[in-house]
Every structure is written in structure tokens, then in C-alpha cells.
Amino acid sequence: MRLRNRLIVLVLALAFLDAATARAVDSVRIGVSSALSGRYAAMGRMYADGLRLWAKDQNARGGILGRPVDLVIHDDSSSPETAAGIYRKMLSSGHFDFLFGPYSSVISKAVVPLLEEYRYPTLMPLTTTETVWNASSRYIFGVNTPERRWTRAVFALMASSKIERLVILVDKSLLELGSPLDARKWADRLGLKILFLESVNRKTPADQLRQAQAAGAQALVVWGYFDDAVAVRKALAEIGWTPRIFFTQVAPSLEDYGRVLGDLANFSLGCGVWEPEVARLFPGGVEFINSFRREYNCDPSYHAAIGYAAGVILSEAISRTGETDREKIREMLSSLDTVTLVGRYGVDERGVQIRQRPVIYQWQNGQKRVIWPEPLSTAPLLFPPESKP
Amino acid sequence: MSLLRKLSIRMAAPVLLLAALSWLVLYLFVVDTISFFAHQRAEEDLKSFSREIFGDCNHDFEELMQSGKLDDPTAVRIRKALTMGNIEDYLSQFRLQGVIYGGNGPDRQVLMETEGAEELATAMSDKDNANVLISRTIGDKRYFAYAFDFQPWGWRILVAQDSVAYTGLADEVRRLYWISGALLLVIAVGLVVVENRLLSRPINQIMRDLRSGTPPTYKGVEELEFLSTSIAGMMLTLTEREALLRESENRYRTIFETTGTAVAVSEADTTLAMVNTRFEQDTGFSKQEIEGKKSLADFVAPDDLDQIPALQSMISADCDAAPGQCEFTLVDRLGGHKHMLLSAAVIPGTTRRIVSLMDITDRKREELERRLEREARAADVLRRKNIELAGEIAARRKTEESLRASEERFRAIFETAEDSLYFRHFCIVMKISAESG
């Protein structure tokens, strides 16, 4: 009797396991780690929200190849080491069909070797620094505009605004990655003089700013993250210096920037791949904004939009391939040329995005307005009245 | 050099040489052809890239012109910079190298260069190289480059591509050829080894047997086995013939030594090459003193020196008309004289003659004695005949005197006769007396 009971239990257990496995196989399981906490949380959460919204919408449309999307989002606490551990675990588990890259180029740099090692074709929605790629990269694909183009756009805008002298303060981790790429080259080409380019002292930036002001800087560029931008903007107010252009790379894209800084946010320029103002130009953009507002009760930043777009690109690649074989998806992502809500997708041989164009926006009267490029602009560039030409 | 004397090497060498030559010719032809087409393709591609870049420049320039900002230095500068950026993107997208030069002649300067194109920019700057395909090696890389001018902005734009993009096939062919070359080498070595095993070894086995003097007993390759068997048969025949020859030689040597007459073998120059014991005894010289040192003429007595030419002609090889036999007087070591009868004959197939000398001294003596005896007898007969003849002569003389007296008497009678007298003999008047006259 005891033996028969054991056999019954074993058969039932196997049946249950089989059913569980079948269910797991049915879904397209996608993993990602984002900065849900820590330094990059403001951007990381937006990114995660964009991905979640895509998964929800995609499943509402019947999933991918008829299989539901099972999106698993981990929190890497804005730590490259933690992120690397999470990705290693996901990759070695074999439970994930695909992965998305983490937020920030700094964390991506730590994760990319693993993706290459495990040969997971992975979209890197928010990796902009091209030094993350190397000549032998085969499995990582950029979605965002490469940083090099951001530099060019910002400096061209400055040149057209008759700016001649500027100071660049860079987040230390980005500086170690080589950011901002081609800054000096573009400054030379456009007739700009970089008075100094150094790591930003996030805790007490006032001294650096006084030094910049004393040197005669007309423009201040902060190449860093949300906290860098907020600290420097507050310090500018503190020392009473209003540069003609205050540009910061990421933070102005977020509504939080306005909430935290209030009026100080005005005249701040930011650069990104997408803004709600240009959403109408690309297919699915308006629907995305509406959907996002409904879901999260706030406006999406480009981080959310590009997260959503990454999902669209992956589902497009899988649909065109007709299967989830990773090598075939890799080939598809290498050659795919499609338009999403953030613009056009297309990569070069290394996987660096080449079809996406940046937009520059400015906080004007508590709102973000696209000011560059000219065809997309909704407002002209404004200079702070107290700044000297 | 000893390697080249190996049979297997010599057999394989022509085939391998031909194969290697064919390999080389084919290699050169194929690589040259591929390089030619690669060159053409590179030119077409670079021209195509250049046309697109020119198009971008042209588009940006016209856009600026239409905006009416051609006189605005800032606007022009920004537009130029952005155009350069677009060109950079384009070059990067297609993994090209590029340089934009501004100005002309010595004032020409590099306005833009892609990453890693510094050497390229320097190398190409001083050349009047517009609108032609340039192939240039810089460092360890070879580039195909094409330059064109965008005159509105005074730019010369150089587009270059690593030749690896075009020489891949040629490199692959080269690689395959080296592999095939190595394979050919392996085949060559294999061929030599196989030939060594199949040919040289059996032949060496046969040679080993032959060197040791034993008939080869190789079994295996049909032709070589036949050769081995044939050689063994020939060796057996030779051995038998050698035995027969040896027996014959011994026989003749015995005859040579025991013939009872002095026998010598004379060289073409009449030097005596070999003499038998009897020759030693007859001359009083040892074989060592004679053989190769003396000639037959050295033994001829001074009285017979006039015989030497005849002797020499007899024993010299080139004289077919020489008499078969000749006598002469031999002087031995002690100065003794011996009459010898020399017989000579050419040894067939050689220039040597075999010369035998028979001591005929006794016979000569006997002959002399017999001749003397015969002469004595003849003298006696002659003497007797002389005596008889003398008697007869005396008798005749007496008769003649009687006749003469009778005649004179008759003549006196005849002459003194009164009558005419004559003698008639068969109607012929023989004598007429004076009266009748």
C-alpha cells in the first residue's frame, strides 16, 4: 500500500511539474534590471514603467506570436555590480528568452560582457555612450541616440546662439567612460572654446561654478544625471550666476526636475531622443502618452518612451522572424529598419544606433518645449533675461 | 646531394616539380585576377560612396544657400560642421576612413579625419590625387582611397577603405593556396615515403643481396621480383661459367707451365707479360726479372740481330702478315747460345700474342752433323769422280796427241800430194788441197 501511494504521489507530482513547465514555455519570458532605487531611480523607474506598459499593451494585443509576454523587472539599486549579478543570474538560469539592457551607460558597461558571453541578443534602450560597444560586440543593440550626436546637437545650438566660451562638468562615472564624446572636436569645429572640462563636484559645486564664471564662461554644460543637474542648478542660484545657456544631459526630461527646482528649472536645456511634444510625429506616440498617463497618472519622460519602444522593436523582430531563436533574432535586430514611437530604429555593424536623431528641449514657464532641431521645434530658444550675451 | 641520388626522390621529383610549377602559375594567375577585380570593385565602391557624400554636401550647401545665410559666417560654420558630422556618421556606418582637407596647396589643412585616419591624412595630403583610385600602405594596413573636391566649400574629401574589405577573397585564396601548398608538400613527402617503401626498399634489398654477393631473393612487386629472379639466374650462370673458366684457366695454366717449351705472353709492344718456368730455365732469368721488363729482342744473339725486325713483326699485334715461325739464337743469362724456334699467335680478342720458343739446338746440331756427313760423302764421290775424270782426261789427252800426230801426218801427206785431193762428205767438199785450189 505504501509503495502504491508513493507511486500515485510521484505521478501527480510529475503531472503538475509538466503543467507548470508547459505554462512557462508558453510565455515569452523577458528579464530586465533597472534602477528602481538609488541614484538613477528617477530615470530607472520611468524606464521600467515604459517596459511594463509595453508588456501590458502587447499582451492585450495577444502577446508575441500568440504567446503572452512575461516581463520580469529586477532592481539593481543603481549599482553596476548588483546589475551584473542580476544579469548573470538571469542568463545562467536559462529561464529567460530575452533580456533588455539596464538603465545608464555606466551599468550597461558592466553588463554587456555577460550578454556577449551568453549570446543574448539584447536591446539597450538607454545606453548612449558608444564606448560600451567594442569592435567585437555582436549581441547588443542600441535604441537611443548615441551620445556623440547629442554633443553635436548641443554644441551646434550653442554656436548658433553666439556662444563662444563654455565649461563642461561631467559625472565622474561618465567621465571614466569617455563622456562627453567628441566634445573638444565639436567645440573646435563650431568655434567654441571649452574653458575647462572636469568631473563635477556634486556635493559642493559652487567653487567650480565660481571658477567658470570667473573664466568668462557663457554656457555651462552638466553631463550627468538627475542629482548632478539639480545640485548644480541650485548652486548656480546660490552664487548668483546665470549663464546664458545651462544645459544638462538627462534631468530636464523628467517632470521631477520642475517639481524639485520650481522656477529654477526654467531656461534649463536638456537633450533626449523624444519628448511628448514630438510624440505626434511618430506612429503610436500619442496612444503611448495617453496610455501612460492613464496608467501612471503622469507624463512619460523619454526613458519611458524608449523603454516602451524597445518592447515594440523586440516584438517586431520576433514577429518578423516567426520564432524566438536568439541567433535569428540577433540577425533580425542587426538588419531591422523600423519606425517606433520614438523614431527610426537601425543599427550599424556593431549594433550602435544610427537612425535616431536627438531633440533639445528647454524648460520655459514650467514646461518643456522642443527648441531643436528646427523642423521639430515648438518654441524658440530663450535666454535668461539676467544673463549677459 | 646524396638525397638527390635517392631513387624515390628522383622518381617523385618530376611529378612534384610539375605540380609545384602548375600550383605556382595557377596561384599567380588567380591571385592576380582576384586582385584586379578587387581593385575595380574598390574603385566602384569608393566612387559610389564619394557620390553620396558629395550629394550630402551639396544638399547642405543648397539648404544653406536657400536660407539666405551664405554670408553669415556663423551659419556657414555650423552648417559645415554639421555636414562634417554627417560625413563622419556616413563613414562610420560603412566602416570607412575619411579626411576632409580645406584650402589649397601648402595652405591645405585637415579639417576632419575619422578615428585612426591620422596617418592616412598625412600620407595623402601632399598628393594631387583627386578622382583617381589610390592604393596606399600605411603602417600594417593597406588602403584603397578616392578623393574628390567639393568646390563650394573648398573641400577635398578623401574616402578610404581598408583593403581587407576587398582583398578578403584574395587573402582567402592565398590562405587556401598555402594550405594546398602544405598539402602538396605532405603529398610529396608521402609520395617519397610510399615510393621509398614500394620501390627503394625492394631495390635496396636486391642491392644488399648483390653487395653481399648472394643472388637476390626479393618477392613482392612483380616487376622487381622478375628483376631479382633474373639477376639471380644470371649470377648463377656467371658462377657456373666462372667455375668453368677457372677450370679452363687452370688447365691452360698447367699446359702453359708443363708444355715442355718456353712459352711467353707478349704485349703489343713486345714486352713479355708472362713467361713459364721453362722460359725461365731457357733464359736463366726469373719471372720477376722478365715479366713486364724485358722484351724478346733482349734475348736475341748479336749474330741474329738482323732477325729482330722479323721477330718484332711476328710478335707485334698489328702485324697479321707475320710468319708463323722463325728461328733465332737465344743468348741466356750466362751467355750461352741456344737455337730457338719461335712460334707466335694472336690471342683472340686481345692485342697480346702467345709466343712459344722451342729449343732446337740439338736438332740443329744433328742437322749440321747430317749435313757435314752428307757433304763428306759427296766430297768423296766427287773425289772419286775427279780421279776417274782425271784418268779419262789423261786417256783422252793421249788419244788426242795420237790423233794430232796422225792428223799432222795425214796433213803432210795431203799437202804434199801431187794430186788434187778433196774430201767429200755428203756431196759437200770439205777440204780442198792446195793443188786443187
Boltz contact constraints between the chains, C-beta under 6 A:
constraints:
  - contact:
      token1: [A, 152]
      token2: [B, 85]
      max_distance: 6.0
  - contact:
      token1: [A, 156]
      token2: [B, 78]
      max_distance: 6.0
  - contact:
      token1: [A, 156]
      token2: [B, 82]
      max_distance: 6.0
  - contact:
      token1: [A, 159]
      token2: [B, 78]
      max_distance: 6.0
  - contact:
      token1: [A, 160]
      token2: [B, 78]
      max_distance: 6.0
  - contact:
      token1: [A, 189]
      token2: [B, 81]
      max_distance: 6.0
  - contact:
      token1: [A, 190]
      token2: [B, 81]
      max_distance: 6.0
  - contact:
      token1: [A, 191]
      token2: [B, 77]
      max_distance: 6.0
  - contact:
      token1: [A, 348]
      token2: [B, 93]
      max_distance: 6.0
  - contact:
      token1: [A, 354]
      token2: [B, 93]
      max_distance: 6.0
